Amino acid sequence: MDICNMRSIIDRNNCIQMKNVDAYRDTERYYLGKTDAAKEWNDDKGIAKNLFLHTKTYSDFLEEDSLILLGRTGTGKTAILRCIEEEVKNKIITNISYVVRIHVDDITTIISEYELIDNTEITKIAIKKCTEWIINIYIMKELIQNINCSNELQTVNRFLTNIGINRRSHNIVKKMKNIIKIMSNAPGKVGEVASLVKKISESIDELHSEEYCDAVEELHNFLSNNNVLVLIDSANEYNLNCNETVIIVKALISNCFNFYDNFSKWHIYLKLALPSELYTHILQTLPGKQRGNTVVIQWKYDNLVTFIAKRIFFYMQKSQYNYLFSFLSEFDLKQLDNRATAEELIFKFMPQMCPTSLNYDFKTIAYCIRHTLKKPRELLYIFNALIDKIIQNNNINYFLENAIEIKNVIHSTQELMIGSALSMYNESFPQIEEACSRVLSNNYYLFRGSEISTRLKEAAAHTHLNSEDVKKILLESGLIGIVSEHNEIKPHNTYLGNEKSIHVITARFEYQIKGFLTFSNNEYYVIHPMCYEHFTCYVDKNTLIYMDRASDEHDIIHTILKEV
């Protein structure tokens, strides 16, 4: 590959402008289950557990030194935490006695009573102590609710009762919030409360009363023969420009390491799920030690095929449209762990190859995945829309007879997927979708970094955003990636049936790596195929953009390239 001569492969006269198709609007038709894991587990955790995939990410995160789970919005962080919780409670995971699940929104709500306005070291230490106080109360509440306290944890039970929490209390968030509200609003002595920072620090010291410390000591003594795992679930949105958010997230990360370091005497450790979109905004600023002990969710091709096949098998058998999917009786749920069997099921109603908008056909499942950021949620968007089309036409063979319609249905879901990719930034960077649109709309699929500098400045000016933030988010969200390799597929490839040579540009997107990409004027970048129609991009008819894969991952593009 000669990246320096990348421009030579681009024939702009050979580019076509992709047409923007009507968006798929019927988002409430959950043929294959809820796209929000929290809703799905709340509706029926038995079904959710039955369909959960125990991927390598899951087993890696169960390791004791894996403290932080990083994943893009929609990659399954909540599902992993919920499955761990269920497997502890059902004694499938045997080295943990008790499990507590906390939502980060609850912690933020409790601490919000302090109205944090600064980022001083005193405030950071105080908020770390406050988050530890919150976590310990959650643990105490879980234990008194699940064991007989007549002989054990009497001090814990008395302490909780005195602050208004008992085994039947439901809204303990409200109780803790009220405690902090009372303490933070208590008038200080004249001349002693010199600043809000000191007032926060003093009120948090009051939380660590003698009674609380005695309860914690009894808790640790009780746990000498038991282990407790605390799972802290991620929020759907984080305001990255909010000082309070940054302080709390850093405090939680610090506590993960604090509990881990003290595990031998406390028998408590924390696992924290965070969106990997936070990496450059928060995690990158942490000490090197605290950036370790992380597991990044990466969905491989085989996992995604199995994921979607299992859901088709489970949900369509039970639906009112099961008469269309009678072939499902030929399969068994456990068999679908095998990728080949999972593909066989999908090919019962989808053709193996489908026409694209360019000068070649492509393997249908790979074509679907290529138009996602490898998120289960996005694949659900696509297959819900495909199944909806089958049901509308009351014909299970609809796509076998009309393969050209596959690309139109996939393209119609792109508005949903781009909105999902940018959803984490909406609160922090209002108008980010408009800014991205101004940079990418009517642009060429492949460009040098320097070629969009004018567009970036114009987008920033129109949306009142910083152009550096827009550049970062274009990369972080996966809307653009960096070129890593260039190959050529000769005419009449077995897998593509192409009449002319096809250029294959392999690109690395940030959602695939543990870390972040940087923007340079001299590097070459590509727009993600998911975006072509939404932003009406110009695409070379004889070029294929494809994503890098993990070293041990099966992927159709690398099978194709073996013929080169």
C-alpha positions in Angstrom: 0.0 0.0 0.0 1.2 3.5 -0.8 -0.7 5.9 1.4 1.3 8.8 -0.1 -0.3 8.1 -3.5 -3.8 7.5 -2.1 -5.2 10.4 -4.1 -4.2 8.5 -7.3 -6.8 5.8 -6.8 -9.6 8.4 -6.6 -11.4 9.2 -9.8 -13.8 11.9 -8.8 -15.5 11.6 -12.2 -16.3 8.0 -11.3 -18.1 9.1 -8.0 -21.8 9.0 -7.7 -23.8 11.0 -5.1 -25.7 8.6 -2.9 -29.4 9.3 -2.6 -30.9 10.1 0.7 -33.7 7.6 1.2 -36.8 8.0 3.5 -35.9 7.2 7.0 -37.4 4.2 8.8 -39.7 5.8 11.3 -41.6 2.9 12.9 -39.1 2.6 15.8 -41.7 1.1 18.2 -41.9 -2.2 16.4 -39.6 -4.3 18.5 -39.9 -7.6 16.5 -36.6 -8.8 17.9 -36.7 -7.4 21.4 -36.0 -4.0 22.9 -33.1 -2.0 21.6 -32.6 -0.6 25.1 -31.1 -3.4 27.3 -32.3 -1.8 30.5 -36.0 -1.9 29.3 -35.5 -5.5 28.0 -34.1 -6.7 31.3 -36.8 -4.9 33.3 -39.5 -6.3 31.1 -38.4 -10.0 31.4 -35.0 -10.8 32.8 -35.5 -14.5 32.1 -35.8 -13.9 28.4 -32.9 -11.4 28.4 -30.7 -13.8 30.3 -31.6 -16.6 27.9 -30.6 -14.6 24.9 -27.5 -13.1 26.4 -24.2 -13.9 24.6 -21.3 -14.8 26.9 -18.6 -13.2 24.7 -14.9 -12.9 25.5 -15.6 -9.4 26.7 -17.9 -10.8 29.4 -15.4 -13.3 30.7 -12.6 -10.7 30.6 -14.7 -8.3 32.7 -15.4 -11.0 35.3 -11.6 -11.1 36.1 -11.0 -9.5 39.5 -8.6 -6.9 38.2 -11.0 -5.7 35.5 -12.6 -2.7 37.1 -13.8 -0.5 34.2 -16.0 -1.6 31.3 -15.8 0.8 28.3 -18.2 0.6 25.4 -20.0 2.9 23.0 -23.6 3.7 23.6 -25.6 0.7 22.5 -22.9 -1.9 22.7 -24.3 -3.8 25.7 -22.7 -2.4 28.9 -26.0 -2.6 30.8 -26.7 -6.1 29.6 -23.3 -7.3 30.8 -23.9 -5.8 34.3 -27.4 -7.2 34.5 -26.2 -10.7 33.5 -23.4 -10.6 36.1 -26.0 -9.6 38.7 -28.3 -12.5 37.7 -25.4 -15.1 37.7 -24.3 -14.0 41.2 -27.8 -14.2 42.6 -28.4 -17.6 41.0 -25.0 -18.9 42.2 -23.6 -19.4 38.7 -20.8 -17.1 39.7 -19.7 -18.7 43.0 -16.9 -16.5 44.3 -19.3 -13.7 45.0 -21.8 -13.9 47.9 -23.7 -10.6 47.3 -24.1 -8.2 44.4 -25.3 -4.6 44.5 -26.2 -2.7 41.3 -26.2 1.1 41.4 -27.0 3.5 38.6 -24.6 6.3 38.2 -27.6 8.7 37.7 -28.6 7.9 41.3 -25.1 8.9 42.6 -25.2 12.1 40.6 -28.6 12.9 41.9 -27.6 12.5 45.5 -24.3 14.5 45.1 -26.1 17.3 43.1 -27.2 18.8 46.4 -23.7 20.2 46.8 -23.9 22.4 43.7 -20.3 21.8 42.8 -18.7 24.9 41.2 -15.0 24.2 41.4 -12.4 21.5 40.6 -10.1 21.9 43.6 -8.2 19.0 45.2 -10.3 19.5 48.4 -13.5 19.1 46.4 -12.2 16.0 44.6 -11.3 14.3 47.9 -14.6 15.3 49.5 -16.7 13.9 46.6 -14.6 10.7 46.6 -15.5 10.2 50.3 -19.1 11.0 49.6 -19.3 8.4 46.8 -17.8 5.8 49.1 -20.4 6.7 51.7 -23.2 6.2 49.1 -21.8 2.8 48.0 -21.4 1.5 51.6 -25.0 2.5 52.4 -26.2 0.6 49.3 -24.2 -2.5 50.4 -25.6 -2.2 54.0 -29.2 -1.9 52.6 -28.7 -5.0 50.4 -27.4 -7.1 53.3 -30.1 -6.3 55.8 -32.7 -6.9 53.1 -31.3 -10.4 52.4 -30.1 -11.8 55.8 -31.4 -12.2 59.3 -30.1 -9.2 61.3 -31.2 -10.5 64.7 -27.7 -11.7 65.5 -25.6 -10.2 62.7 -25.2 -6.6 61.5 -27.0 -5.1 64.5 -24.9 -1.9 64.3 -25.5 -1.6 60.6 -29.3 -2.1 61.1 -29.4 0.5 63.9 -27.4 3.0 61.8 -29.7 2.6 58.7 -32.8 2.9 60.9 -31.5 6.1 62.5 -31.0 7.7 59.0 -34.5 6.6 57.9 -33.6 3.4 55.9 -34.9 0.0 56.7 -35.2 -3.3 54.8 -38.6 -2.2 53.3 -37.3 1.2 52.1 -37.6 1.6 48.4 -36.4 5.1 47.5 -33.1 5.2 49.4 -31.8 7.7 46.8 -34.3 10.2 48.2 -33.3 9.4 51.8 -29.6 10.0 51.1 -30.3 13.1 49.1 -32.2 14.5 52.0 -29.4 13.8 54.4 -26.9 15.6 52.2 -29.4 18.5 51.7 -29.8 19.0 55.4 -26.0 18.8 56.0 -25.0 21.0 53.1 -27.6 23.7 54.1 -26.7 23.7 57.8 -25.4 27.2 58.8 -21.7 27.3 59.7 -20.2 29.2 62.6 -19.3 32.8 61.8 -15.8 33.0 60.2 -15.3 29.3 60.1 -17.0 28.5 56.8 -14.8 30.6 54.6 -15.9 29.1 51.3 -18.3 26.7 49.6 -15.5 24.2 49.2 -14.9 24.2 52.9 -18.6 23.8 53.6 -18.8 20.8 51.2 -15.7 19.2 52.9 -17.1 19.8 56.4 -20.6 18.4 55.6 -19.1 15.3 54.0 -16.9 14.8 57.1 -20.2 14.8 59.1 -21.5 11.9 56.9 -18.6 9.9 58.3 -20.0 10.0 61.8 -18.9 7.7 64.6 -22.1 5.7 64.1 -21.4 5.3 60.4 -17.8 4.3 61.0 -18.9 1.6 63.5 -21.4 0.3 61.0 -18.7 0.1 58.3 -16.4 -1.8 60.7 -19.1 -4.3 61.5 -19.8 -4.6 57.7 -16.2 -5.4 57.0 -16.0 -8.0 59.9 -19.2 -9.7 58.5 -17.6 -9.8 55.0 -14.5 -11.6 56.2 -16.2 -14.8 55.0 -18.1 -13.2 52.1 -17.4 -11.1 49.1 -19.6 -8.2 47.7 -19.5 -7.0 44.2 -20.8 -3.5 43.4 -21.8 -2.9 39.8 -22.2 0.8 38.8 -24.2 1.2 35.6 -23.6 3.9 33.0 -25.9 6.8 32.2 -27.4 7.3 28.8 -26.0 10.8 28.6 -23.2 12.7 30.3 -22.7 16.4 30.2 -19.0 16.6 29.5 -19.0 20.3 30.0 -20.5 20.0 33.5 -17.9 20.2 36.2 -20.1 18.1 38.5 -20.1 15.2 36.0 -16.4 15.2 35.6 -15.7 15.3 39.4 -18.2 12.5 40.1 -16.9 10.2 37.3 -13.3 10.7 38.4 -14.4 10.0 42.1 -16.0 6.7 41.0 -13.0 5.6 39.1 -10.8 6.5 42.0 -13.1 4.5 44.3 -12.9 1.4 42.0 -9.1 1.4 42.6 -9.5 2.2 46.3 -11.8 -0.8 46.9 -9.6 -3.0 44.8 -6.5 -2.1 46.7 -8.3 -2.8 50.0 -10.1 -5.9 48.9 -8.2 -8.2 51.2 -9.6 -6.4 54.3 -12.9 -5.1 53.0 -14.0 -8.0 50.7 -15.7 -5.4 48.5 -14.8 -4.4 45.0 -16.4 -2.2 42.3 -17.0 -2.6 38.6 -17.9 0.5 36.7 -19.4 0.8 33.2 -18.6 3.9 31.3 -19.2 5.1 27.7 -15.9 5.0 25.8 -16.9 8.4 24.3 -15.7 9.7 27.7 -12.2 8.6 27.0 -10.7 11.7 25.6 -12.8 14.0 27.8 -12.3 12.3 31.2 -10.3 9.1 31.2 -7.3 10.4 29.3 -6.8 13.0 32.0 -6.5 10.3 34.8 -3.2 8.9 36.1 -1.8 6.1 33.9 -2.6 3.5 36.6 -6.3 4.4 36.5 -6.4 4.1 32.7 -5.5 0.4 33.1 -7.7 -2.3 34.4 -10.2 -1.6 31.6 -12.1 -3.9 29.3 -13.4 -2.5 26.0 -16.5 -4.0 24.5 -15.7 -5.2 20.9 -18.4 -7.1 19.0 -16.9 -9.4 16.4 -18.6 -10.5 13.2 -19.4 -14.0 14.5 -20.9 -12.6 17.7 -23.2 -10.3 15.8 -24.4 -13.0 13.4 -25.2 -15.3 16.4 -26.8 -12.4 18.3 -29.3 -11.6 15.5 -30.0 -15.2 14.6 -30.9 -16.1 18.2 -33.3 -13.2 18.4 -35.0 -14.1 15.2 -35.4 -17.7 16.4 -36.7 -16.7 19.8 -39.0 -13.8 19.0 -40.5 -14.8 15.6 -41.5 -18.2 16.9 -43.6 -16.5 19.5 -45.0 -13.7 17.4 -48.3 -13.4 15.7 -46.4 -13.6 12.4 -44.8 -17.0 13.2 -46.7 -18.6 10.2 -44.2 -16.7 8.0 -41.2 -18.1 9.9 -42.2 -21.8 10.0 -38.7 -22.8 9.0 -37.5 -21.9 12.5 -38.7 -25.4 13.7 -35.6 -26.8 11.8 -33.3 -25.0 14.3 -32.4 -25.1 18.0 -31.4 -22.1 20.0 -28.1 -23.7 21.2 -27.1 -24.6 17.7 -27.1 -20.9 16.8 -23.9 -20.4 18.8 -22.2 -21.7 15.7 -21.8 -18.9 13.1 -22.4 -21.2 10.1 -25.7 -22.4 11.5 -26.7 -18.8 12.5 -26.0 -17.7 8.9 -28.0 -20.7 7.5 -31.1 -19.5 9.5 -30.8 -16.0 8.2 -30.4 -17.2 4.6 -33.8 -18.9 4.9 -35.4 -15.5 4.3 -32.4 -13.4 3.0 -30.3 -14.0 -0.1 -26.7 -14.8 0.5 -25.6 -12.0 -1.8 -27.3 -8.7 -2.4 -26.9 -5.8 -4.9 -25.3 -2.6 -3.6 -25.5 1.0 -4.9 -22.1 0.4 -6.4 -20.7 -1.9 -9.2 -20.7 -5.1 -7.3 -22.8 -7.5 -5.1 -21.9 -8.2 -1.5 -22.5 -10.9 1.1 -25.8 -9.8 2.7 -24.9 -10.2 6.4 -21.5 -8.6 5.9 -23.3 -5.8 4.0 -25.7 -5.2 7.0 -22.8 -5.2 9.5 -20.7 -2.9 7.3 -23.5 -0.3 7.7 -23.2 -0.3 11.5 -20.6 0.6 14.1 -20.7 -3.0 15.1 -23.3 -2.4 17.8 -26.1 -4.9 18.6 -28.5 -2.1 18.9 -27.8 -1.0 15.3 -28.2 -4.5 13.9 -31.5 -4.6 15.6 -32.6 -1.4 13.9 -31.7 -3.0 10.5 -33.3 -6.4 11.1 -36.4 -4.9 12.7 -36.8 -2.9 9.5 -36.2 -5.9 7.2 -38.7 -8.0 9.1 -41.2 -5.2 9.0 -40.9 -5.2 5.2 -41.5 -8.9 5.1 -44.6 -8.6 7.3 -46.0 -5.6 5.3 -45.8 -7.8 2.2 -46.9 -11.0 4.0 -44.1 -12.8 2.1 -41.2 -14.5 3.8 -39.5 -14.7 0.4 -39.8 -11.0 -0.2 -36.0 -10.3 -0.1 -35.2 -13.6 -1.9 -37.3 -12.2 -4.7 -36.4 -8.6 -4.4 -32.7 -8.6 -3.2 -32.3 -5.0 -4.5 -34.6 -3.8 -1.8 -32.2 -4.8 1.0 -29.9 -1.8 0.4 -32.9 0.6 0.5 -34.2 -0.8 3.8 -30.7 -0.7 5.3 -30.2 2.9 4.1 -33.5 3.9 5.6 -32.3 3.1 9.1 -29.2 5.3 8.9 -30.9 8.3 10.6 -31.5 6.2 13.7 -27.9 4.9 13.8 -26.3 8.3 13.2 -28.5 9.8 15.9 -27.5 6.9 18.2 -23.8 7.5 17.5 -24.1 11.1 18.4 -26.6 10.8 21.3 -23.9 10.9 24.0 -22.9 14.4 22.9 -26.3 16.0 22.6 -26.3 17.5 26.1 -22.6 18.5 26.1 -22.5 19.9 22.6 -25.9 21.2 21.4 -26.2 21.2 17.6 -23.5 18.6 17.2 -25.6 16.8 14.6 -25.9 19.9 12.6 -22.1 20.5 12.8 -21.4 17.0 11.6 -23.8 17.4 8.8 -22.2 20.6 7.6 -18.8 18.9 7.6 -19.9 15.6 5.9 -22.8 16.5 3.7 -22.1 16.5 -0.1 -18.5 15.6 0.7 -16.3 12.9 -0.9 -16.0 9.6 0.9 -12.2 9.8 1.1 -10.3 13.0 1.9 -7.1 14.4 3.4 -7.5 16.0 6.8 -6.5 19.4 5.4 -9.4 19.3 2.9 -12.1 19.8 5.5 -10.6 22.6 7.5 -12.8 25.2 5.9 -15.9 23.1 6.5 -14.9 22.6 10.1 -14.6 26.4 10.7 -17.9 27.0 9.0 -19.7 24.3 11.0 -18.2 25.7 14.2 -19.3 29.2 13.4 -22.9 28.2 12.6 -23.3 26.1 15.7 -21.2 28.1 18.1 -19.1 25.0 18.8 -15.3 24.7 18.9 -13.9 23.3 15.7 -11.5 21.1 17.7 -14.5 19.6 19.6 -16.2 18.9 16.2 -13.1 17.1 14.9 -12.8 15.0 18.0 -16.4 14.0 17.9 -16.3 13.0 14.2 -13.6 10.5 15.2 -15.0 9.5 18.6 -18.5 8.8 17.2 -17.2 6.6 14.4 -18.6 8.8 11.6 -15.1 9.1 10.1 -12.1 6.8 10.4 -8.4 6.9 9.4 -7.1 5.0 6.4 -4.8 2.1 7.3 -4.4 0.0 4.1 -5.2 -0.1 0.4 -5.7 -3.3 -1.7 -7.2 -4.1 -5.1 -9.6 -6.9 -5.9 -9.2 -8.2 -9.4 -12.3 -8.6 -11.8 -14.6 -11.5 -11.4 -13.9 -12.2 -7.7 -15.7 -15.3 -6.4 -17.4 -13.4 -3.6 -18.3 -10.2 -5.5 -18.8 -11.1 -9.1 -17.3 -7.7 -10.1 -16.7 -6.9 -13.7 -14.0 -4.3 -13.0 -11.2 -4.0 -10.5 -12.3 -2.8 -7.0 -10.2 -0.7 -4.7 -10.5 -1.8 -1.0 -9.6 0.9 1.5 -9.4 -0.6 5.0 -9.9 2.0 7.7 -9.6 2.0 11.5 -12.5 3.6 13.5 -12.2 4.6 17.1 -15.0 2.3 18.2 -12.7 -0.6 17.3 -9.8 0.3 19.6 -8.9 0.8 23.2 -7.8 4.4 23.0 -8.4 7.2 20.6 -7.6 8.5 17.1 -6.1 11.8 16.4 -6.7 14.2 13.5 -3.9 15.4 11.2 -4.0 17.5 8.1 -1.7 15.1 6.3 -3.5 11.8 7.0 -6.3 10.3 4.8 -9.8 9.8 6.3 -12.9 8.0 5.1 -16.6 8.6 5.9 -18.2 5.5 7.5 -20.5 3.7 4.9 -23.3 4.1 7.4 -23.3 7.8 6.6 -23.3 7.8 2.8 -27.0 8.2 2.1 -27.8 10.3 5.2 -25.2 12.9 4.2 -25.6 12.3 0.4 -21.9 11.7 0.0 -20.0 11.2 -3.2 -18.7 7.6 -3.4 -16.5 5.9 -6.0 -18.4 3.2 -7.8 -15.4 0.9 -7.8 -14.2 1.4 -4.3 -15.1 -0.5 -1.1 -14.5 1.0 2.3 -14.2 -1.7 5.0 -13.3 -1.7 8.7 -10.2 -3.2 10.3 -10.9 -6.4 12.2 -9.5 -8.0 15.3 -6.7 -10.5 14.5 -8.8 -13.5 15.5 -12.0 -12.3 13.8 -13.7 -14.0 10.9 -14.8 -11.4 8.4 -15.9 -11.7 4.8 -13.6 -8.9 3.4 -10.5 -10.8 4.5 -11.8 -13.9 2.8 -12.3 -11.9 -0.4 -8.8 -10.5 -0.2 -7.2 -13.9 -0.1 -8.0 -14.1 -3.8 -5.9 -11.0 -4.5 
